Amino acid sequence: MPYRSFEEYNIEVTDEIKDNFTSIIKNLGEDTTREGIVKTPERAAKAMQFLTSGYDMDPAAILKGAMFKEDYDDMVIVKNIELYSLCEHHMLPFFGKAHIAYIPNGHIVGLSKLPRIVDVFARRLQVQERLTHDILECINSTLNPKGVAVVIEASHMCMMMRGVQKQNSTTTTSGFRGQFEKQETRNEFLKLISSTLD
């Protein structure tokens, strides 16, 4: 399914998830008939469907829908792409930014498609390592560029709110293919994503 805004919900699925949230809230000791809570199970059911809507999207089709022949063969970077995902271990959010670069090999892709690819994979139960790999491999296999690089920096609520409770920790993951496996090209990319334009 192509990328789209997620505004429609399957009624049967929503009702089933809503019932599950009602049970969870009751088991936690809350009164599900209380005014502030009575609609929470339905809201939570819709929120969870939105946050996991990436399962129904085809990231390769998104890229293929905006590929253009072009002779440009220098580095293309889209950096500071906001991302929000759910950790598959605790179903708590992790959030941060992704930096993506590729070196075209006869085709470029519409710039908005790279953030959309991030969204598709982020809107699944994830770990940051696999999220990085999924984005990298999708771009590499679909565009067949001369090189692709992905760096993700994120904060994990499972570390900040529970467990070790380290509020200022961040996790960085990276992946490189093709020309970005060369130290010189990789260093250029890392320098560019860490710089700010005046």
C-alpha positions as CSV (number, residue, x, y, z in Angstrom):
1,M,0.0,0.0,0.0
2,P,1.4,3.4,-0.9
3,Y,2.2,6.0,1.8
4,R,-0.9,7.8,3.0
5,S,-2.3,9.7,5.9
6,F,-3.8,7.2,8.4
7,E,-7.3,8.3,9.1
8,E,-9.4,5.2,8.6
9,Y,-9.6,2.4,11.1
10,N,-11.0,-1.1,10.8
11,I,-14.0,-1.1,13.2
12,E,-13.7,-4.8,14.1
13,V,-9.9,-4.5,14.8
14,T,-10.5,-1.2,16.7
15,D,-13.2,-2.8,18.9
16,E,-11.0,-5.8,19.7
17,I,-8.0,-3.7,20.6
18,K,-10.3,-1.4,22.6
19,D,-11.6,-4.4,24.7
20,N,-8.0,-5.4,25.4
21,F,-7.1,-1.9,26.6
22,T,-10.2,-1.9,28.8
23,S,-9.0,-5.1,30.4
24,I,-5.4,-3.8,30.8
25,I,-6.6,-0.5,32.4
26,K,-8.9,-2.5,34.8
27,N,-6.1,-4.8,35.8
28,L,-3.9,-1.8,36.6
29,G,-6.5,-0.7,39.1
30,E,-8.2,2.1,37.3
31,D,-11.9,2.7,37.0
32,T,-12.8,2.4,33.3
33,T,-16.2,4.1,33.9
34,R,-14.5,7.3,35.2
35,E,-15.1,10.3,32.9
36,G,-11.5,10.9,32.0
37,I,-10.9,7.2,31.2
38,V,-14.1,6.0,29.6
39,K,-13.0,6.9,26.1
40,T,-9.3,6.0,26.7
41,P,-9.5,2.4,25.4
42,E,-10.8,3.5,22.0
43,R,-8.3,6.4,21.7
44,A,-5.5,4.0,22.6
45,A,-6.7,1.5,20.1
46,K,-6.6,4.1,17.3
47,A,-3.3,5.4,18.5
48,M,-1.7,2.0,18.4
49,Q,-3.1,1.3,14.9
50,F,-1.6,4.6,13.7
51,L,1.8,3.9,15.4
52,T,2.0,0.5,13.7
53,S,0.5,1.5,10.4
54,G,3.9,0.8,8.7
55,Y,3.0,-2.9,8.4
56,D,0.5,-2.1,5.7
57,M,2.8,0.1,3.6
58,D,5.3,-0.9,0.9
59,P,8.4,1.1,1.2
60,A,9.9,0.0,-2.1
61,A,6.8,1.0,-4.0
62,I,7.1,4.5,-2.4
63,L,10.6,4.9,-3.7
64,K,9.7,3.4,-7.2
65,G,6.8,5.9,-7.5
66,A,9.2,8.8,-7.5
67,M,12.4,7.6,-9.2
68,F,13.7,9.9,-12.0
69,K,16.5,9.4,-14.5
70,E,19.3,11.8,-13.8
71,D,23.0,12.0,-14.5
72,Y,23.8,13.6,-11.1
73,D,26.3,11.4,-9.3
74,D,27.4,13.3,-6.2
75,M,26.2,12.8,-2.7
76,V,22.5,13.6,-1.8
77,I,21.8,14.0,1.9
78,V,18.6,14.5,3.8
79,K,19.4,15.0,7.5
80,N,17.5,15.6,10.7
81,I,14.5,13.5,9.7
82,E,12.3,13.2,12.8
83,L,11.4,9.7,13.7
84,Y,9.1,8.2,16.3
85,S,8.8,4.5,16.9
86,L,7.8,1.9,19.5
87,C,10.4,-0.4,21.1
88,E,9.3,-4.0,20.5
89,H,10.5,-5.0,24.0
90,H,8.4,-2.7,26.1
91,M,6.2,-1.0,23.6
92,L,7.5,2.3,24.9
93,P,8.5,5.1,22.4
94,F,11.9,5.9,21.1
95,F,12.4,9.0,19.1
96,G,15.2,11.0,17.5
97,K,16.4,11.8,14.0
98,A,17.7,10.0,11.0
99,H,20.3,11.1,8.5
100,I,20.3,9.5,5.0
101,A,22.7,9.9,2.1
102,Y,23.0,8.2,-1.2
103,I,25.1,8.6,-4.4
104,P,22.8,8.2,-7.4
105,N,23.6,5.6,-10.1
106,G,21.4,6.9,-13.0
107,H,18.4,7.6,-10.9
108,I,17.4,10.1,-8.2
109,V,14.4,9.9,-5.9
110,G,12.0,12.6,-4.8
111,L,13.4,14.0,-1.6
112,S,10.2,13.6,0.4
113,K,10.3,9.9,-0.2
114,L,13.3,9.4,2.1
115,P,11.5,10.7,5.2
116,R,8.5,8.6,4.2
117,I,10.6,5.5,4.1
118,V,11.7,6.4,7.7
119,D,8.1,6.6,8.7
120,V,7.1,3.3,7.1
121,F,9.7,1.4,9.1
122,A,9.4,3.4,12.3
123,R,5.7,2.8,12.4
124,R,6.3,-0.9,13.3
125,L,7.4,-2.5,16.5
126,Q,11.1,-2.0,16.2
127,V,14.6,-2.0,17.6
128,Q,16.9,0.9,16.5
129,E,19.4,-1.5,15.0
130,R,16.9,-3.2,12.7
131,L,15.3,0.2,11.9
132,T,18.6,1.4,10.6
133,H,19.2,-1.8,8.6
134,D,15.7,-1.8,7.1
135,I,16.0,1.8,5.8
136,L,19.5,1.2,4.5
137,E,18.6,-2.0,2.6
138,C,15.4,-0.7,1.2
139,I,17.1,2.3,-0.4
140,N,20.1,0.2,-1.5
141,S,18.0,-2.6,-3.2
142,T,15.4,-0.3,-4.7
143,L,17.5,2.6,-6.0
144,N,20.6,0.6,-6.7
145,P,22.8,3.6,-5.9
146,K,26.6,3.8,-5.9
147,G,26.4,4.1,-2.2
148,V,24.0,4.7,0.7
149,A,24.4,5.7,4.3
150,V,22.1,5.9,7.3
151,V,22.7,7.2,10.8
152,I,20.1,7.3,13.5
153,E,20.3,9.0,16.8
154,A,17.5,8.3,19.3
155,S,16.4,8.4,22.9
156,H,14.6,5.4,24.3
157,M,11.9,5.8,26.9
158,C,12.5,2.2,28.1
159,M,15.9,3.5,29.4
160,M,14.7,6.9,30.5
161,M,11.4,6.1,32.3
162,R,12.2,2.6,33.6
163,G,15.2,0.3,34.0
164,V,18.4,2.3,34.4
165,Q,16.5,5.6,34.2
166,K,19.2,7.5,32.3
167,Q,17.4,10.6,31.0
168,N,20.3,12.0,29.0
169,S,21.5,8.9,27.1
170,T,21.2,8.6,23.4
171,T,21.9,5.7,21.1
172,T,23.5,6.0,17.7
173,T,23.4,3.4,15.0
174,S,24.8,3.5,11.4
175,G,25.0,1.5,8.2
176,F,27.0,2.0,5.1
177,R,26.9,0.4,1.6
178,G,28.9,0.9,-1.6
179,Q,31.1,4.0,-1.8
180,F,30.2,4.9,1.8
181,E,32.3,1.9,2.9
182,K,35.3,3.9,1.9
183,Q,36.7,5.9,4.8
184,E,37.0,9.2,2.8
185,T,33.4,9.2,1.6
186,R,32.1,8.1,5.0
187,N,34.0,10.9,6.7
188,E,32.6,13.5,4.3
189,F,29.0,12.3,5.1
190,L,29.6,12.3,8.8
191,K,31.1,15.8,8.7
192,L,28.2,17.1,6.6
193,I,25.5,15.8,9.0
194,S,27.2,17.2,12.0
195,S,27.7,20.7,10.4
196,T,25.2,23.6,10.5
197,L,24.8,26.1,7.6
198,D,25.3,29.7,8.5
